[in-house]
Amino acid sequence: MTKSILFSLILLSSYLCYSQNNTSEKKQDFRLSGYIKNDFFLDSRQTVSAREGSFLLWPSAIIKDSNGKDINAAPNFNYLSLQSRLAFSWTGTETLNAEISAKIEGDFFAQSNDNINLFRLRHAYIKMNWEKTELLMGQYWIPSFTTECFPGTVSFNTGTPFNPFGRNPQIKITHTLDKIKLVAVANTQRDYASRGIDGTSGKYLSNSLLPELTGIINYKTTNFSSGIGTAFKQIVPQLITDQGLATNQKLSSYSAFGYLKLKTDAVTFKIKSFYGQNTSDYLSISGFAVTEYDATTGYQKYEPISSISAWSEIHSNGKKWQLGLFGGYSKNLGTKSNIVGSIYGLGVKDIASLYRISPRIVYNTGKLRLATEVEYTVANYGTSFDSKQVALTTEKVANTRLLVGVYYFFDTK
């Protein structure tokens, strides 16, 4: 069925392009773009990752057998093409004194390993542009991803978990004041959702009756961009206690980030820092824990588990050859109060800190790109923790990934 849909869309694009070229009447401009990408990678050990290793997070912990041998020390490799992408965009219409545009984009990454290689939605949004104001409605990058400044890695993880990552339904308003942009976003959760008592789900945010709210100030010139942002999120982790009583206890959390990007003729430099509470939906080391528990009623109170991260990148700006170097660091900060119950989130039960160094080489010729990258990722696993989930002792585990990416880009524009 997916193949039939894609074939129909391609036929539609051909018809629209033909129609536009054979009539003088002004119509919508239609654009088909995307790329085919093949990834070939080799890991020095087993990893915590998604889609059969395509989306790398960090190396797996040491697990010893009865002879003391590390089971996860086994290397592995894979070849995948599931990152290949299609995007359809429309422009050229006006209403309410605004220029209207729309875009829908997908790839073959799917939502889980169970349906890998199936077409999935990445972006689907409508934009309304006035002279100084833009309104976006639909699924798009989460605001903390900052499209003005993100890692240009060959790896599909785009610097995750050091850089916040995710796409979710939202309403986004951007107002431009000369070189300054003011951005306000209200988003829900879909493919990238909070982790909690009933697993990964957007219902924890929906049950709070309040979308996640983000505000950003961005300053941008031709060769320089910087920005700061902060977000507020409120979730309801459960509606019924272990004793069968109704509850709507909420958990509030905050996050903040800042970034800077400088471009010269020869090189581009980027740096970004992030502080997050309960941001497992950003694919950050974060979550929440039970800090109060009433054994008679089952009522619980929660606190967010916080983390900090930072990354930096420098790359050359050659059209054919490009050299780049990415580096990132992340640390689990735990909770403010003592934990008395369960812990929920991503990586917070065992990760104390992480760091990564990734050099890369990219070669472009026509519409073909050949790229190779080495990802050296170190996870410091906590072997003991205090009552706030801060590691007291750690064990270092490292993985080296050799990645080769082959791209072919296409665009009807």
C-alpha positions as CSV (number, residue, x, y, z in Angstrom):
1,M,0.0,0.0,0.0
2,T,2.9,2.4,0.9
3,K,4.4,1.8,-2.6
4,S,1.1,2.6,-4.3
5,I,0.8,5.8,-2.3
6,L,4.4,6.9,-3.2
7,F,3.9,6.0,-6.9
8,S,0.7,8.1,-7.0
9,L,2.4,11.0,-5.4
10,I,5.2,10.9,-7.9
11,L,2.7,10.8,-10.8
12,L,0.9,13.7,-9.2
13,S,4.1,15.7,-9.0
14,S,4.9,15.0,-12.7
15,Y,1.4,16.2,-13.7
16,L,1.6,19.4,-11.7
17,C,5.1,20.2,-13.0
18,Y,3.8,19.6,-16.6
19,S,0.8,21.8,-16.0
20,Q,2.9,24.6,-14.6
21,N,5.1,24.6,-17.6
22,N,2.2,24.6,-20.1
23,T,-0.1,27.4,-18.9
24,S,0.2,31.1,-18.5
25,E,-2.3,31.2,-15.7
26,K,-0.7,31.7,-12.2
27,K,-1.0,28.6,-10.1
28,Q,0.7,27.1,-7.1
29,D,4.3,26.3,-7.3
30,F,4.9,22.6,-6.5
31,R,8.3,21.2,-5.5
32,L,9.4,17.6,-5.0
33,S,12.7,17.1,-3.2
34,G,14.7,14.7,-1.1
35,Y,17.5,12.3,-1.2
36,I,18.4,8.6,-1.3
37,K,20.9,7.8,1.5
38,N,22.8,4.5,2.2
39,D,24.5,4.1,5.5
40,F,27.3,1.6,6.1
41,F,28.5,1.4,9.7
42,L,30.7,-0.7,12.0
43,D,30.6,-0.5,15.8
44,S,33.3,-1.8,18.2
45,R,30.7,-3.1,20.7
46,Q,26.9,-3.4,21.2
47,T,25.0,0.0,21.5
48,V,21.9,1.6,22.8
49,S,20.3,2.8,19.5
50,A,17.2,2.8,17.4
51,R,16.2,1.2,14.1
52,E,18.8,-1.6,14.0
53,G,21.6,0.7,15.1
54,S,20.9,3.5,12.6
55,F,20.2,6.1,15.4
56,L,23.1,5.8,17.8
57,L,22.8,7.0,21.4
58,W,25.6,5.5,23.5
59,P,27.5,2.2,24.1
60,S,25.7,-0.6,26.0
61,A,26.7,-1.3,29.6
62,I,29.2,-4.0,30.6
63,I,27.3,-7.2,31.3
64,K,29.6,-10.1,32.3
65,D,28.9,-13.8,31.9
66,S,29.7,-16.5,34.4
67,N,33.3,-16.4,33.2
68,G,33.7,-12.7,33.6
69,K,33.6,-11.9,29.9
70,D,31.7,-8.8,28.7
71,I,28.8,-10.0,26.6
72,N,28.3,-6.5,25.0
73,A,31.9,-6.3,23.9
74,A,31.0,-8.0,20.6
75,P,31.4,-5.7,17.5
76,N,28.6,-5.5,14.9
77,F,27.9,-3.9,11.5
78,N,24.9,-3.0,9.3
79,Y,23.9,-1.5,5.9
80,L,20.7,0.5,5.8
81,S,18.8,2.8,3.4
82,L,15.9,3.8,5.6
83,Q,16.9,7.4,6.0
84,S,16.0,8.1,2.3
85,R,13.6,11.0,2.2
86,L,10.8,12.6,0.2
87,A,9.4,16.1,0.6
88,F,6.5,17.8,-1.2
89,S,6.0,21.6,-0.9
90,W,3.5,24.1,-2.2
91,T,3.7,27.9,-2.5
92,G,2.0,30.7,-4.4
93,T,-1.4,31.2,-2.8
94,E,-2.6,34.1,-0.6
95,T,-5.4,34.6,1.9
96,L,-6.0,36.9,4.8
97,N,-3.3,39.2,3.4
98,A,-0.8,36.4,4.0
99,E,1.3,34.2,1.7
100,I,0.5,30.6,2.2
101,S,2.9,27.7,1.9
102,A,2.7,24.0,2.9
103,K,5.1,21.1,3.2
104,I,4.8,17.4,3.9
105,E,7.9,15.3,4.3
106,G,8.6,11.7,5.2
107,D,11.2,9.0,5.2
108,F,11.5,5.2,5.7
109,F,12.7,5.3,9.3
110,A,9.3,4.1,10.6
111,Q,8.2,4.4,14.3
112,S,9.8,1.3,15.7
113,N,11.9,-1.7,14.7
114,D,8.7,-3.7,14.2
115,N,7.7,-1.6,11.1
116,I,11.2,-0.5,9.9
117,N,11.5,0.6,6.3
118,L,7.8,1.8,6.2
119,F,7.1,5.4,5.3
120,R,6.6,7.7,8.2
121,L,5.7,11.3,8.7
122,R,8.5,13.8,9.6
123,H,7.0,17.2,8.8
124,A,3.5,18.3,7.8
125,Y,2.7,22.0,8.3
126,I,1.1,25.1,6.9
127,K,2.8,28.5,7.0
128,M,1.1,31.9,6.8
129,N,3.5,34.8,6.2
130,W,2.7,38.5,6.7
131,E,5.3,41.3,6.4
132,K,6.9,40.7,9.8
133,T,5.0,37.8,11.2
134,E,4.9,34.1,10.4
135,L,2.4,31.5,11.7
136,L,3.3,27.8,11.4
137,M,0.7,25.1,12.2
138,G,1.5,21.4,12.1
139,Q,4.3,18.9,12.8
140,Y,7.8,20.4,12.8
141,W,11.1,20.4,14.8
142,I,10.7,20.9,18.5
143,P,11.8,24.5,19.3
144,S,14.8,23.5,21.4
145,F,16.3,21.8,18.3
146,T,17.0,25.3,16.9
147,T,17.2,25.0,13.1
148,E,19.5,28.0,13.0
149,C,22.2,26.1,14.9
150,F,22.4,22.3,14.9
151,P,25.2,19.7,14.3
152,G,25.9,18.8,10.6
153,T,27.0,15.2,11.4
154,V,26.9,12.4,8.9
155,S,25.2,10.3,11.6
156,F,21.4,10.5,11.6
157,N,21.4,11.2,15.3
158,T,22.4,14.9,14.6
159,G,24.4,15.1,17.9
160,T,21.8,13.4,20.1
161,P,21.7,13.1,23.1
162,F,23.8,16.2,23.5
163,N,21.6,18.2,21.2
164,P,17.8,18.1,21.9
165,F,16.0,16.2,19.1
166,G,12.4,15.7,18.1
167,R,9.5,16.7,15.9
168,N,6.0,17.3,17.3
169,P,2.6,18.9,16.4
170,Q,2.7,22.6,17.3
171,I,1.6,26.2,16.8
172,K,4.5,28.5,16.2
173,I,4.5,32.3,15.9
174,T,7.6,34.2,14.8
175,H,7.7,38.0,14.7
176,T,10.7,39.8,13.1
177,L,12.1,43.1,14.4
178,D,15.0,44.0,12.1
179,K,17.7,41.5,13.1
180,I,15.8,40.1,16.1
181,K,13.2,37.4,16.0
182,L,10.7,36.7,18.8
183,V,9.4,33.1,18.7
184,A,6.5,31.5,20.7
185,V,5.6,27.9,20.5
186,A,2.9,25.7,21.9
187,N,3.4,22.0,21.1
188,T,1.9,18.6,22.0
189,Q,3.7,15.2,21.7
190,R,3.4,12.5,19.2
191,D,6.4,10.5,17.9
192,Y,8.7,12.0,20.6
193,A,6.9,11.7,23.9
194,S,7.6,11.6,27.6
195,R,8.5,8.4,29.4
196,G,6.4,7.4,32.4
197,I,4.5,4.9,34.4
198,D,2.7,3.5,31.3
199,G,5.7,3.6,29.0
200,T,6.3,6.3,26.3
201,S,3.2,8.3,25.6
202,G,1.9,11.8,24.8
203,K,-1.0,11.3,27.2
204,Y,0.9,12.5,30.2
205,L,1.1,16.0,28.6
206,S,-2.4,15.8,27.2
207,N,-3.9,15.0,30.6
208,S,-2.4,18.2,32.0
209,L,-4.6,20.3,29.7
210,L,-1.6,22.5,28.9
211,P,0.7,22.2,25.9
212,E,4.4,22.6,26.3
213,L,5.2,26.4,26.0
214,T,8.5,27.8,24.6
215,G,9.8,31.3,24.1
216,I,12.9,32.1,22.1
217,I,14.8,35.3,21.2
218,N,17.1,35.1,18.2
219,Y,19.5,37.6,16.8
220,K,20.8,37.0,13.3
221,T,23.0,38.8,10.7
222,T,24.5,37.5,7.5
223,N,27.3,35.6,9.2
224,F,26.3,35.5,12.8
225,S,23.4,34.0,14.7
226,S,22.7,33.6,18.4
227,G,19.7,32.8,20.6
228,I,18.3,31.9,24.0
229,G,15.2,30.1,24.9
230,T,13.2,28.6,27.7
231,A,10.3,26.1,28.0
232,F,7.7,25.1,30.5
233,K,6.1,21.6,30.6
234,Q,3.5,20.1,32.8
235,I,2.5,16.4,32.8
236,V,0.1,14.2,34.8
237,P,2.0,10.9,35.3
238,Q,-1.0,8.8,36.3
239,L,-4.8,9.1,36.7
240,I,-5.3,6.2,39.2
241,T,-3.1,5.1,42.1
242,D,-2.0,1.6,43.0
243,Q,-4.9,1.5,45.4
244,G,-7.5,2.4,42.7
245,L,-8.0,6.0,43.7
246,A,-8.3,8.8,41.2
247,T,-5.4,11.3,41.1
248,N,-4.3,14.2,39.0
249,Q,-1.0,15.1,40.7
250,K,1.0,17.2,38.2
251,L,4.7,17.5,37.6
252,S,6.1,20.8,36.3
253,S,9.5,21.1,34.7
254,Y,11.6,23.7,32.9
255,S,14.4,23.8,30.3
256,A,16.6,26.4,28.8
257,F,19.2,26.7,26.1
258,G,21.5,29.1,24.3
259,Y,23.5,28.9,21.1
260,L,25.9,30.8,18.9
261,K,26.9,30.3,15.3
262,L,29.6,32.2,13.4
263,K,30.3,31.7,9.7
264,T,33.4,33.0,7.9
265,D,34.5,32.4,4.3
266,A,36.6,29.4,5.4
267,V,34.9,27.9,8.4
268,T,31.6,27.7,10.4
269,F,31.7,27.5,14.2
270,K,28.7,26.5,16.4
271,I,28.2,26.1,20.1
272,K,25.2,25.3,22.2
273,S,24.3,24.5,25.8
274,F,21.2,23.0,27.2
275,Y,19.6,22.5,30.7
276,G,16.6,20.2,30.9
277,Q,14.2,18.8,33.5
278,N,12.2,15.8,32.5
279,T,13.2,16.1,28.8
280,S,13.3,12.4,27.8
281,D,11.0,13.4,25.0
282,Y,14.0,15.4,23.6
283,L,16.0,12.2,23.7
284,S,18.1,13.8,26.5
285,I,19.3,12.0,29.6
286,S,16.4,13.0,31.8
287,G,13.2,12.0,33.4
288,F,11.4,12.1,36.7
289,A,11.1,10.2,40.0
290,V,8.7,9.6,42.9
291,T,9.9,11.7,45.9
292,E,6.8,11.3,48.1
293,Y,4.5,8.2,48.5
294,D,1.5,7.5,50.7
295,A,1.2,3.8,51.2
296,T,-2.4,4.0,52.3
297,T,-3.8,5.9,49.3
298,G,-1.0,5.4,46.8
299,Y,-0.8,9.1,46.2
300,Q,2.6,10.2,44.8
301,K,4.5,13.4,44.3
302,Y,7.2,13.7,41.7
303,E,10.3,15.7,40.9
304,P,12.1,16.1,37.5
305,I,15.5,14.6,37.0
306,S,17.7,17.3,35.5
307,S,20.7,17.1,33.1
308,I,23.0,19.5,31.4
309,S,24.6,19.2,28.0
310,A,26.8,21.1,25.6
311,W,28.2,20.6,22.2
312,S,30.5,22.5,19.8
313,E,31.3,22.0,16.1
314,I,33.6,23.5,13.5
315,H,33.6,22.7,9.8
316,S,35.1,24.0,6.6
317,N,32.8,25.6,4.0
318,G,34.2,24.1,0.8
319,K,31.7,23.3,-1.9
320,K,33.4,20.0,-2.8
321,W,35.4,19.0,0.2
322,Q,34.4,19.6,3.8
323,L,36.2,18.7,7.0
324,G,34.2,18.8,10.3
325,L,34.7,18.0,14.0
326,F,31.9,17.6,16.6
327,G,32.2,17.3,20.3
328,G,29.6,16.9,23.0
329,Y,29.2,16.3,26.7
330,S,26.1,15.5,28.9
331,K,25.7,14.9,32.7
332,N,22.9,13.5,34.8
333,L,22.2,16.0,37.7
334,G,19.6,13.9,39.5
335,T,16.7,15.4,41.6
336,K,16.6,18.0,44.3
337,S,14.9,15.8,46.9
338,N,15.5,12.2,47.9
339,I,13.9,9.6,45.7
340,V,11.5,7.2,47.5
341,G,10.0,5.3,44.6
342,S,10.3,4.5,40.9
343,I,12.4,6.3,38.4
344,Y,11.3,7.0,34.8
345,G,13.1,8.5,31.8
346,L,15.9,7.9,29.3
347,G,19.3,6.8,30.6
348,V,18.7,8.2,34.1
349,K,18.8,4.8,35.9
350,D,22.3,4.0,34.9
351,I,24.1,6.9,33.0
352,A,26.2,9.3,35.0
353,S,27.7,11.2,32.0
354,L,28.5,11.0,28.3
355,Y,30.9,12.5,25.9
356,R,31.5,12.2,22.1
357,I,34.1,13.2,19.6
358,S,33.2,12.9,15.9
359,P,35.5,14.0,13.0
360,R,34.1,13.7,9.5
361,I,35.1,14.2,5.8
362,V,32.5,15.1,3.2
363,Y,32.9,15.1,-0.6
364,N,30.3,16.6,-2.9
365,T,30.2,16.1,-6.7
366,G,27.1,17.2,-8.6
367,K,24.1,15.6,-6.8
368,L,26.2,12.9,-5.2
369,R,27.7,13.1,-1.7
370,L,30.2,10.7,-0.2
371,A,30.8,11.1,3.6
372,T,32.7,9.3,6.3
373,E,32.7,9.9,10.0
374,V,34.1,8.4,13.2
375,E,32.0,8.6,16.3
376,Y,33.8,7.9,19.5
377,T,31.3,7.8,22.3
378,V,32.0,7.2,26.0
379,A,29.4,6.5,28.6
380,N,30.2,6.7,32.3
381,Y,27.8,4.2,33.8
382,G,27.0,4.7,37.4
383,T,27.9,1.7,39.6
384,S,26.4,3.3,42.7
385,F,24.1,6.3,43.2
386,D,23.0,8.5,46.1
387,S,19.3,9.0,47.0
388,K,19.0,11.7,44.4
389,Q,20.2,9.5,41.5
390,V,23.6,11.2,41.3
391,A,26.4,8.7,40.6
392,L,28.9,8.1,43.4
393,T,31.1,5.7,41.4
394,T,31.3,5.1,37.6
395,E,32.5,2.6,35.0
396,K,33.7,3.8,31.7
397,V,32.4,2.1,28.5
398,A,33.4,3.3,25.0
399,N,32.3,2.6,21.5
400,T,33.9,3.6,18.2
401,R,31.6,3.7,15.1
402,L,33.0,4.0,11.6
403,L,30.2,5.4,9.4
404,V,30.1,5.8,5.6
405,G,27.2,7.7,4.0
406,V,26.3,7.8,0.3
407,Y,23.7,10.4,-0.7
408,Y,22.0,11.2,-4.0
409,F,20.0,14.5,-3.9
410,F,17.0,15.4,-6.2
411,D,14.9,18.6,-6.5
412,T,12.4,19.6,-9.1
413,K,12.9,23.3,-8.4
